Amino acid sequence: MDYVRFQHLFQAEGLRLGQAAVTDMDAPVPSCPGWTVADVVRHSVLMYTDATGQLRSDGRPEGRPQPGDPNGKGDLLDTYTRAHAALVAEMARRDPCDPVEADLPETAAPEVLESDGPGPGTAGFLVRRMAREAAVHRADIEMAVGTPGPLDAQQALDGIDEVLGVLLPAHYDGGARDGASGRTIGVHSNRHHWRLTMRRGGVSISREPGFSDAAVTGEPAELLLYLWGRRPGTVVSRTGDRTVLAAFRRRLAASMV
């Protein structure tokens, strides 16, 4: 997927998020326990504003806009609309290869396994991340207020690649001792394969099908939301050792920071 496609996806997903949020700002969000729709909107404002600052050549913006008072739902939505529009405008100004402040640990050496686009520390990679964040949080809100709409299948596959090849390695705890330690987990979707082995020194990833102690298979959108902890295991097919899968999902949750 190219840079312009990610820009368009972010713009569309961000608009859909705001439209869904208007329905009921006080609704609890089942996929984000303890949060309401207003909390997801507030989180998105902060995320968009930080991303806008990363894209600007002069660094983070001064006086970051506050997401509004919890009782001022209309003000919060107005702030969200402005933050979304500002990030859309900043994305349009930047070349995908422009360097930006990285938001991954300096010690991480994540692999962007399938994407042939710009890697971490570039405007293109940040736009890719924001498109995904907007899509997942849009789904969070739509699940809270009604029926979630579909996610773009190609974007979902790219999101699976990011979760497994970027986020998990970046926050990997090699010292953890759980059911996934030393085991191999297969993740499969539409002829795309990831095999992850949880080693002490880090997670090793292969794109070739083969043996795994446990595996999860599903359509791209459902599988992405499962990996993000947004959907239950019933939306995917799980095989092999369930203890390994449970530990793997806990590790994924720890990487979503």
C-alpha positions in Angstrom: 0.0 0.0 0.0 1.4 3.4 -0.9 1.6 6.6 1.1 -1.4 8.3 -0.5 -3.5 5.3 0.1 -2.7 5.4 3.8 -3.5 9.1 3.9 -6.9 8.5 2.4 -7.5 5.6 4.8 -6.6 7.8 7.8 -8.9 10.6 6.6 -11.8 8.2 6.0 -11.4 6.2 9.2 -11.0 9.3 11.3 -14.2 10.8 9.9 -16.1 7.6 10.5 -14.8 7.5 14.1 -16.2 11.0 14.7 -19.5 10.2 13.1 -20.0 7.1 15.2 -19.0 8.9 18.4 -21.8 11.4 18.1 -24.3 8.5 18.6 -23.5 8.2 22.3 -20.5 9.6 23.9 -21.3 8.0 27.3 -21.6 4.5 26.0 -19.1 2.0 27.5 -16.6 0.5 25.1 -16.5 -3.3 25.6 -13.2 -3.7 23.7 -11.6 -1.1 26.0 -12.7 -2.0 29.5 -13.3 1.0 31.8 -13.5 3.4 28.9 -16.5 5.2 27.4 -16.8 6.5 23.8 -15.6 9.9 25.1 -12.4 8.3 26.5 -11.6 6.8 23.1 -12.2 10.2 21.4 -10.0 11.9 24.0 -7.3 9.4 23.4 -7.5 9.9 19.7 -7.2 13.7 20.1 -3.9 13.2 22.0 -2.6 10.6 19.5 -3.4 12.8 16.4 -1.9 15.9 18.0 1.3 14.1 18.9 1.5 12.7 15.4 1.0 16.2 13.9 3.9 17.4 16.1 6.1 14.5 14.9 5.4 15.4 11.3 6.2 19.1 11.7 9.8 20.0 11.0 9.9 22.3 14.1 9.0 19.4 16.4 6.0 18.9 18.7 3.5 21.7 18.7 3.5 24.1 21.6 0.5 24.2 23.8 -1.0 20.8 22.8 -4.8 21.2 22.6 -6.6 19.7 25.5 -9.2 17.1 24.7 -11.9 18.9 26.6 -13.8 18.5 29.8 -15.5 15.1 30.4 -18.8 17.0 30.7 -18.3 19.1 27.5 -19.0 16.4 24.9 -19.7 18.9 22.1 -16.4 20.7 22.8 -14.6 17.3 22.8 -16.0 16.4 19.4 -15.0 19.8 18.1 -11.5 19.4 19.4 -11.4 15.9 17.8 -12.5 17.3 14.4 -9.8 20.0 14.5 -7.1 17.5 15.6 -8.1 15.1 12.8 -8.1 17.9 10.2 -4.7 19.2 11.3 -3.1 15.8 11.0 -4.7 15.2 7.5 -3.2 18.6 6.4 0.2 17.8 7.8 0.3 14.4 6.2 -0.3 16.1 2.8 2.7 18.3 3.3 5.3 15.6 4.0 7.2 13.2 1.8 6.9 9.6 3.0 10.7 9.3 3.4 11.1 12.5 5.5 12.6 11.6 8.9 10.4 12.1 12.0 10.8 11.5 15.7 10.6 7.7 16.2 7.9 6.5 18.6 9.5 3.0 19.1 12.2 2.2 21.7 15.8 3.0 20.5 16.9 -0.5 21.4 14.2 -2.1 19.2 15.1 -3.4 15.7 11.6 -4.2 14.4 11.2 -5.9 11.0 8.7 -4.5 8.6 8.1 -7.9 7.1 5.9 -7.4 4.1 5.6 -3.7 3.5 8.2 -2.3 1.1 7.4 1.2 2.1 9.3 3.6 4.5 10.4 2.1 7.8 10.2 3.4 11.4 11.4 6.9 11.9 9.9 8.2 8.6 6.7 10.1 7.8 5.4 7.2 5.7 5.7 4.8 8.6 3.9 7.2 11.0 1.0 7.7 8.5 0.7 4.0 8.2 0.5 3.7 12.0 -2.1 6.5 12.3 -4.3 4.9 9.6 -4.3 1.7 11.6 -4.9 3.4 14.9 -7.9 5.3 13.5 -9.4 2.1 12.0 -9.1 0.1 15.3 -10.5 2.9 17.4 -13.3 3.5 14.9 -14.1 -0.2 15.3 -14.0 0.2 19.1 -16.6 3.0 19.0 -18.8 1.3 16.4 -18.9 -1.9 18.5 -20.0 0.3 21.5 -22.8 2.0 19.7 -23.9 -0.5 17.1 -22.6 -2.8 14.5 -19.0 -2.2 13.3 -18.4 -1.6 9.7 -15.8 -3.5 7.6 -12.1 -2.8 7.7 -10.2 -2.5 4.5 -8.8 -6.1 3.9 -5.4 -4.9 2.6 -5.0 -2.5 5.4 -5.9 -5.3 7.9 -3.2 -7.6 6.4 -0.7 -4.8 6.7 -1.9 -4.3 10.3 -1.3 -7.9 11.1 2.2 -7.5 9.7 2.8 -4.5 11.8 1.6 -6.1 15.0 3.7 -9.2 14.6 6.8 -7.7 12.9 7.0 -4.3 14.6 5.0 -3.9 17.8 5.7 -7.3 19.3 9.5 -7.3 18.7 9.7 -3.6 19.8 8.3 -4.4 23.2 9.4 -8.0 23.5 10.3 -9.3 27.0 12.9 -12.0 26.5 13.0 -12.7 30.2 9.3 -13.6 30.4 8.7 -17.2 31.4 5.2 -18.3 30.3 3.4 -20.8 28.1 4.8 -19.2 25.0 8.5 -19.3 26.0 10.5 -21.3 23.4 7.3 -22.2 21.5 6.3 -21.4 17.9 2.9 -19.8 17.1 1.5 -19.7 13.5 -0.7 -16.9 12.3 -2.5 -17.4 9.0 -4.8 -15.3 6.8 -5.6 -15.5 3.1 -2.4 -17.3 2.1 -0.3 -15.1 4.3 1.7 -16.8 6.9 3.7 -15.7 10.0 5.5 -18.2 12.3 6.8 -16.6 15.5 9.2 -18.4 17.9 9.5 -16.9 21.3 13.2 -17.1 22.1 15.1 -15.7 25.1 17.0 -13.2 22.9 13.9 -12.0 21.0 11.1 -13.2 18.7 12.2 -14.8 15.4 9.7 -14.6 12.5 9.4 -16.7 9.4 7.0 -16.1 6.5 7.1 -19.7 5.5 4.4 -22.2 6.5 5.6 -25.0 8.7 5.3 -26.5 12.2 3.9 -24.6 15.1 2.8 -25.5 18.6 -0.4 -23.5 18.2 -2.0 -21.5 15.4 -4.6 -18.9 14.8 -6.3 -18.4 11.4 -8.9 -16.0 10.2 -10.1 -13.4 7.7 -7.8 -10.3 7.8 -10.1 -7.8 9.6 -11.3 -10.3 12.2 -7.8 -11.6 12.8 -6.4 -8.0 13.1 -9.0 -7.1 15.8 -8.3 -10.4 17.6 -4.6 -9.7 17.7 -5.4 -6.3 19.1 -7.5 -7.8 21.8 -10.7 -6.3 20.3 -12.4 -9.5 19.3 -12.9 -12.8 21.1 -11.2 -16.1 20.0 -14.5 -17.2 18.6 -14.0 -15.0 15.5 -10.9 -17.0 14.4 -9.9 -20.6 14.2 -7.5 -21.7 16.9 -5.6 -25.0 16.9 -2.9 -26.6 19.0 -2.0 -25.8 22.6 -4.4 -23.3 24.0 -2.0 -22.5 26.8 0.5 -21.3 24.3 -2.1 -19.2 22.5 -3.2 -17.6 25.8 0.3 -16.6 26.7 0.9 -15.3 23.2 -2.1 -13.1 23.4 -1.0 -11.7 26.8 2.4 -10.8 25.2 0.6 -9.1 22.3 -1.5 -7.1 24.9 1.8 -6.0 26.6 3.1 -4.7 23.2 0.1 -2.5 22.6 1.5 0.5 24.6 
